[in-house]
Amino acid sequence: MDKTPLRPKPSTHGHLDRLDWQEDCQVRIAGWIFCEDVALEHIDVALGGQPWLFSVPLRERSDVIAAYRPLIGDRPHLAWSGFDVMAPPPEGVSARSPAVVTVTPHGEDGSTQDSFVTYSADGSAGAPQPPLHLQDRVGGSKNFAEVARQLTSMLLTCIGKWKSVFAAERILDWGCGCGRVIGQLMRLLPPQKLYGCDIDTEAIEWDQANLWGPSFTRIEPYPPTPYPDGSFDIVYGISVMTHLAEETQHAWLKELQRITRPDAVLALSVIGRDLRTARMPASLQTEFAEKGFAAFVPDYSDMLADFSHSGYYQEAYHSIDYVSSVWSEYFELVEYVETGHQDLILLRSRAQPDANLTMRSS
């Protein structure tokens, strides 16, 4: 079994400021994109999955370098990250099409960097918003909609490198909460392809009443789920493994292995290095250094105790080596993406799960 350690890879950062359909049948697109360690020269842009613009030069965006210098240090090339261009849309793409934008950056050295996939936020006005207390359970109500869009763009970008999100038949939001991400995806994909599950009964009831089209299921804190074997070809779980005890994680990895199809792609987040350094209690540092994993029950754990049990909701930390060694018992690990907050682990289901794996009881 391959347990080659993953090398962390910085994510491509980007943002779509605007995508406007003009009266003269032209489209204006503006935003910014940068790679942390590579100076960029130009970008190519696809709209609605169709090639559109080529060799678009980048312009100065002093606001980008001002925002990111405190986070990643002084990188002068970040200032040259902006784009603002107008052109007729590609053939077959109209204002009624899902406004998915793929930006492919090219370095000054001639290299082609990973594409950034995002979408227009137009049309989200008037969409149902969860009550504030449900928003707080999935990361906070501050900038809820914008954070949802950023997370969705990150998933489209990272998963899309390994499997087309738009060609997928069944996608599971594992730990969907009040639909923060799935509410965005249903604007871009046929909603019947989307499934969400969570242990939070109130959140699932809100989803079922307000987000029509996807299938939402309330699940128990421990496996199994009611899904049949091999149900999904994409699964993502944002801020789930970051809150589970080690044995509970093993149980859920085994369950995710069961309900994914061969060659399915999974994206699971873990607490990143910078956030871990800032938040890990000193009492856990020795254990983490020796094992690569440590967890504790934080003060806010009781927030979810009503539909699990006291101590179920933890704060968990993973090293790259731990993930490479332990999670590879269940899946092939294909990429580790550093994001500056919660890193993203990309995994792929094997064609033949190892029959010798022993299910760990929780």
C-alpha positions as CSV (number, residue, x, y, z in Angstrom):
1,M,0.0,0.0,0.0
2,D,1.5,3.4,-1.0
3,K,2.1,5.6,2.0
4,T,4.4,8.1,0.2
5,P,4.2,11.3,2.3
6,L,2.4,14.2,0.6
7,R,4.1,17.4,-0.1
8,P,2.0,20.4,0.8
9,K,1.1,22.6,-2.1
10,P,0.0,26.3,-1.8
11,S,-3.4,26.9,-3.4
12,T,-4.0,29.3,-6.3
13,H,-5.7,32.3,-4.9
14,G,-8.3,34.2,-6.9
15,H,-11.5,36.2,-6.8
16,L,-14.2,37.1,-9.4
17,D,-15.2,40.7,-8.7
18,R,-17.7,41.0,-11.5
19,L,-19.2,39.3,-14.5
20,D,-21.6,41.5,-16.3
21,W,-23.6,40.9,-19.5
22,Q,-23.6,44.1,-21.5
23,E,-26.5,45.3,-23.7
24,D,-24.2,45.0,-26.8
25,C,-23.9,41.2,-26.3
26,Q,-20.5,41.5,-24.7
27,V,-19.4,40.2,-21.3
28,R,-17.2,42.1,-18.9
29,I,-15.1,40.1,-16.4
30,A,-12.9,41.5,-13.7
31,G,-11.1,40.0,-10.7
32,W,-7.6,38.9,-9.6
33,I,-5.5,35.7,-9.3
34,F,-2.0,34.9,-8.0
35,C,0.2,32.0,-7.2
36,E,2.2,32.5,-4.0
37,D,5.6,31.4,-5.4
38,V,5.3,32.1,-9.1
39,A,5.2,35.5,-10.8
40,L,2.4,35.5,-13.4
41,E,2.4,37.1,-16.9
42,H,-1.0,36.4,-18.4
43,I,-4.1,34.3,-18.1
44,D,-6.5,32.3,-20.3
45,V,-10.2,32.3,-19.4
46,A,-13.0,29.8,-20.1
47,L,-16.6,30.8,-19.6
48,G,-19.3,28.2,-19.1
49,G,-16.8,25.4,-19.9
50,Q,-16.0,26.9,-23.3
51,P,-12.5,28.5,-24.2
52,W,-13.0,32.2,-24.4
53,L,-10.0,34.6,-23.7
54,F,-6.3,33.9,-24.3
55,S,-3.1,35.6,-23.2
56,V,-4.9,38.3,-21.1
57,P,-2.2,40.5,-19.5
58,L,-2.4,41.1,-15.8
59,R,-2.6,44.6,-14.3
60,E,-1.6,46.1,-11.0
61,R,-3.8,45.4,-7.9
62,S,-2.3,47.1,-4.9
63,D,-5.2,46.0,-2.8
64,V,-4.3,42.4,-3.3
65,I,-0.8,42.7,-2.0
66,A,-2.0,44.9,0.9
67,A,-4.5,42.2,1.9
68,Y,-2.2,39.2,1.6
69,R,1.2,40.6,2.7
70,P,0.3,40.0,6.4
71,L,-0.8,36.4,5.6
72,I,2.0,35.1,3.4
73,G,4.8,37.7,3.6
74,D,6.2,40.2,1.2
75,R,5.7,38.8,-2.4
76,P,6.0,41.8,-4.8
77,H,4.6,39.9,-7.7
78,L,1.2,39.7,-6.0
79,A,0.5,43.2,-7.0
80,W,0.4,42.2,-10.7
81,S,-2.6,40.0,-10.3
82,G,-5.6,41.9,-11.7
83,F,-7.7,41.4,-14.8
84,D,-10.5,43.4,-16.4
85,V,-11.6,42.6,-19.9
86,M,-14.7,42.7,-22.1
87,A,-15.4,40.5,-25.1
88,P,-18.3,38.7,-26.9
89,P,-19.2,35.4,-25.1
90,P,-18.1,32.1,-26.5
91,E,-20.5,30.4,-28.9
92,G,-23.3,28.6,-27.1
93,V,-22.9,30.5,-23.8
94,S,-25.6,32.9,-22.8
95,A,-26.8,34.9,-19.8
96,R,-29.0,31.9,-18.9
97,S,-26.0,29.6,-18.7
98,P,-24.3,28.8,-15.4
99,A,-21.7,31.5,-15.1
100,V,-18.7,29.2,-14.3
101,V,-15.4,30.9,-14.9
102,T,-12.1,29.0,-15.3
103,V,-8.9,31.1,-15.1
104,T,-5.6,29.5,-16.1
105,P,-2.6,31.5,-15.1
106,H,0.8,31.4,-16.9
107,G,4.0,32.3,-15.3
108,E,6.7,34.6,-16.5
109,D,8.9,31.6,-17.0
110,G,6.4,30.1,-19.4
111,S,4.9,27.6,-17.0
112,T,1.2,26.8,-16.8
113,Q,-0.1,26.9,-13.3
114,D,-3.2,25.3,-11.8
115,S,-6.5,26.8,-12.9
116,F,-8.8,28.6,-10.6
117,V,-12.5,27.8,-11.0
118,T,-15.2,30.2,-9.7
119,Y,-18.6,31.6,-10.7
120,S,-20.6,34.7,-10.7
121,A,-22.5,35.6,-7.5
122,D,-25.2,37.4,-9.5
123,G,-28.6,36.0,-8.9
124,S,-28.0,35.1,-5.2
125,A,-30.0,38.0,-4.0
126,G,-33.2,36.8,-2.4
127,A,-32.0,33.3,-1.8
128,P,-33.1,31.9,1.6
129,Q,-30.6,32.5,4.4
130,P,-30.4,30.2,7.4
131,P,-31.1,31.8,10.8
132,L,-28.0,33.2,12.5
133,H,-27.6,30.5,15.1
134,L,-27.4,27.8,12.3
135,Q,-24.9,29.9,10.5
136,D,-22.8,30.1,13.7
137,R,-22.7,26.3,13.9
138,V,-20.9,26.1,10.5
139,G,-18.2,28.7,11.0
140,G,-20.0,31.9,11.9
141,S,-22.6,34.3,10.5
142,K,-20.0,37.0,9.5
143,N,-19.7,37.2,5.7
144,F,-21.7,33.9,5.5
145,A,-22.5,34.2,1.8
146,E,-19.0,35.3,0.7
147,V,-17.3,32.5,2.7
148,A,-19.7,30.0,1.1
149,R,-18.7,31.3,-2.3
150,Q,-15.0,31.1,-1.5
151,L,-15.4,27.5,-0.2
152,T,-17.4,26.5,-3.2
153,S,-14.8,28.0,-5.6
154,M,-12.0,26.1,-3.7
155,L,-13.8,22.8,-4.0
156,L,-14.5,23.4,-7.7
157,T,-10.8,24.2,-8.2
158,C,-9.3,21.4,-6.2
159,I,-11.7,18.6,-6.9
160,G,-11.9,19.5,-10.6
161,K,-8.2,18.7,-11.1
162,W,-9.0,15.0,-10.4
163,K,-12.6,14.6,-11.4
164,S,-15.1,16.9,-13.2
165,V,-17.6,18.2,-10.7
166,F,-20.0,19.0,-13.6
167,A,-19.9,15.5,-15.0
168,A,-20.5,13.8,-11.6
169,E,-23.6,11.8,-11.1
170,R,-24.0,12.0,-7.3
171,I,-22.2,14.4,-5.0
172,L,-22.3,14.2,-1.2
173,D,-21.8,17.1,1.2
174,W,-20.8,15.2,4.3
175,G,-21.6,17.4,7.2
176,C,-23.6,19.9,5.2
177,G,-25.0,21.9,8.2
178,C,-27.4,24.6,7.0
179,G,-26.4,24.2,3.3
180,R,-23.6,26.7,3.2
181,V,-21.8,25.0,0.2
182,I,-24.6,22.9,-1.3
183,G,-26.8,26.0,-1.5
184,Q,-24.1,27.4,-3.8
185,L,-23.6,24.3,-5.9
186,M,-27.3,23.9,-6.6
187,R,-27.1,27.1,-8.6
188,L,-24.5,25.5,-10.9
189,L,-25.5,21.9,-11.1
190,P,-28.7,19.9,-11.4
191,P,-29.9,19.9,-7.8
192,Q,-31.0,16.2,-8.0
193,K,-27.3,15.3,-8.2
194,L,-26.6,16.8,-4.8
195,Y,-27.0,15.1,-1.4
196,G,-26.4,16.4,2.1
197,C,-26.2,14.8,5.5
198,D,-25.5,16.0,9.0
199,I,-26.1,15.0,12.6
200,D,-27.7,18.4,13.2
201,T,-31.4,17.8,13.1
202,E,-32.5,21.4,13.0
203,A,-30.1,22.2,10.2
204,I,-31.3,19.3,8.1
205,E,-34.9,20.3,8.7
206,W,-34.1,23.9,7.5
207,D,-32.4,22.5,4.4
208,Q,-35.3,20.3,3.6
209,A,-37.8,23.2,3.9
210,N,-35.7,25.9,2.1
211,L,-33.3,24.2,-0.4
212,W,-35.4,22.4,-2.9
213,G,-34.0,19.8,-5.2
214,P,-31.1,18.2,-3.2
215,S,-31.7,15.2,-1.0
216,F,-31.0,15.9,2.7
217,T,-30.6,13.2,5.4
218,R,-30.2,13.4,9.1
219,I,-27.5,10.8,10.1
220,E,-26.4,9.5,13.5
221,P,-23.1,10.7,15.1
222,Y,-21.5,7.3,14.3
223,P,-21.8,5.1,11.1
224,P,-23.4,3.6,9.3
225,T,-25.3,6.0,7.0
226,P,-28.4,4.8,5.1
227,Y,-26.7,5.2,1.8
228,P,-26.1,2.0,-0.3
229,D,-22.6,0.8,-1.1
230,G,-20.9,2.8,-3.9
231,S,-23.4,5.7,-3.9
232,F,-21.2,8.7,-4.7
233,D,-18.5,9.7,-7.1
234,I,-17.6,12.9,-5.2
235,V,-17.7,13.6,-1.5
236,Y,-16.6,16.7,0.4
237,G,-16.4,17.4,4.1
238,I,-15.5,20.9,5.3
239,S,-14.6,21.2,8.9
240,V,-15.8,17.7,9.9
241,M,-12.5,15.7,10.5
242,T,-11.3,18.8,12.4
243,H,-13.9,18.0,15.1
244,L,-13.8,14.3,15.5
245,A,-11.9,12.0,18.0
246,E,-9.4,9.7,16.3
247,E,-11.4,6.5,16.6
248,T,-14.5,8.3,15.3
249,Q,-12.4,9.4,12.3
250,H,-11.4,5.8,11.6
251,A,-15.1,4.8,11.7
252,W,-16.1,7.5,9.3
253,L,-13.2,6.9,6.9
254,K,-14.3,3.3,6.7
255,E,-17.9,4.4,6.0
256,L,-16.9,6.9,3.4
257,Q,-14.9,4.1,1.8
258,R,-18.1,2.0,1.7
259,I,-20.4,4.6,0.1
260,T,-18.0,5.9,-2.6
261,R,-17.6,4.4,-6.0
262,P,-14.3,3.1,-7.4
263,D,-12.2,6.1,-8.5
264,A,-14.4,8.6,-6.5
265,V,-12.7,11.7,-5.3
266,L,-13.0,13.0,-1.8
267,A,-12.0,16.4,-0.3
268,L,-11.7,16.6,3.4
269,S,-10.4,19.6,5.4
270,V,-7.9,19.6,8.3
271,I,-6.6,22.5,10.4
272,G,-3.7,24.2,8.6
273,R,-0.3,24.8,10.0
274,D,-0.7,28.5,10.8
275,L,-4.1,28.0,12.5
276,R,-2.7,25.0,14.4
277,T,0.3,27.1,15.7
278,A,-2.1,29.8,16.9
279,R,-4.7,27.6,18.5
280,M,-3.2,24.3,19.7
281,P,-3.1,24.1,23.5
282,A,0.5,23.8,24.9
283,S,-0.6,20.6,26.6
284,L,-1.1,18.8,23.2
285,Q,2.2,19.8,21.7
286,T,4.2,16.8,22.9
287,E,1.6,14.3,21.8
288,F,1.3,16.0,18.4
289,A,5.0,16.0,17.9
290,E,5.3,12.3,18.6
291,K,2.1,11.1,16.9
292,G,1.1,13.7,14.3
293,F,-2.4,13.8,15.7
294,A,-3.9,15.3,18.8
295,A,-7.4,16.4,19.9
296,F,-9.2,18.0,22.9
297,V,-12.7,18.9,23.9
298,P,-13.0,22.7,23.5
299,D,-15.4,25.0,25.5
300,Y,-17.7,25.3,22.5
301,S,-18.3,21.5,22.3
302,D,-21.6,21.8,24.1
303,M,-23.0,23.7,21.2
304,L,-23.5,20.4,19.4
305,A,-24.1,18.2,22.4
306,D,-27.9,18.2,22.0
307,F,-27.7,15.9,18.9
308,S,-24.6,14.0,19.7
309,H,-23.2,13.7,23.3
310,S,-20.9,15.6,25.6
311,G,-17.4,15.5,24.3
312,Y,-18.3,14.3,20.8
313,Y,-17.4,17.6,19.2
314,Q,-13.7,18.1,19.5
315,E,-10.9,20.1,18.0
316,A,-8.5,17.9,16.1
317,Y,-5.1,18.5,14.6
318,H,-3.3,16.4,11.9
319,S,0.2,16.5,10.5
320,I,0.9,15.8,6.9
321,D,2.8,12.6,7.8
322,Y,-0.1,11.4,9.9
323,V,-2.6,11.9,7.1
324,S,-0.3,10.2,4.6
325,S,0.2,7.2,6.8
326,V,-3.2,6.7,8.4
327,W,-5.7,7.9,5.9
328,S,-4.0,5.9,3.1
329,E,-5.3,2.7,4.8
330,Y,-8.7,3.7,3.3
331,F,-8.0,5.9,0.2
332,E,-5.2,6.9,-2.2
333,L,-4.0,10.3,-1.2
334,V,-3.5,12.5,-4.3
335,E,-2.9,16.0,-3.1
336,Y,-2.5,18.2,0.0
337,V,-3.5,21.9,-0.6
338,E,-2.5,24.6,1.8
339,T,-5.1,27.3,2.1
340,G,-3.9,29.4,5.0
341,H,-6.8,28.4,7.2
342,Q,-8.1,24.8,6.8
343,D,-6.0,22.8,4.4
344,L,-7.7,20.4,1.9
345,I,-6.8,16.7,1.5
346,L,-7.7,15.2,-1.9
347,L,-8.3,11.5,-1.8
348,R,-9.4,8.9,-4.4
349,S,-11.2,5.6,-3.8
350,R,-9.4,2.5,-4.8
351,A,-11.0,0.1,-7.3
352,Q,-10.7,-2.8,-4.8
353,P,-10.9,-1.7,-1.2
354,D,-8.5,-3.7,1.0
355,A,-10.5,-6.5,2.5
356,N,-8.0,-6.9,5.3
357,L,-8.9,-3.5,6.8
358,T,-10.3,-3.9,10.3
359,M,-13.2,-1.6,11.2
360,R,-12.3,0.3,14.4
361,S,-15.2,0.6,16.8
362,S,-16.0,4.0,18.2
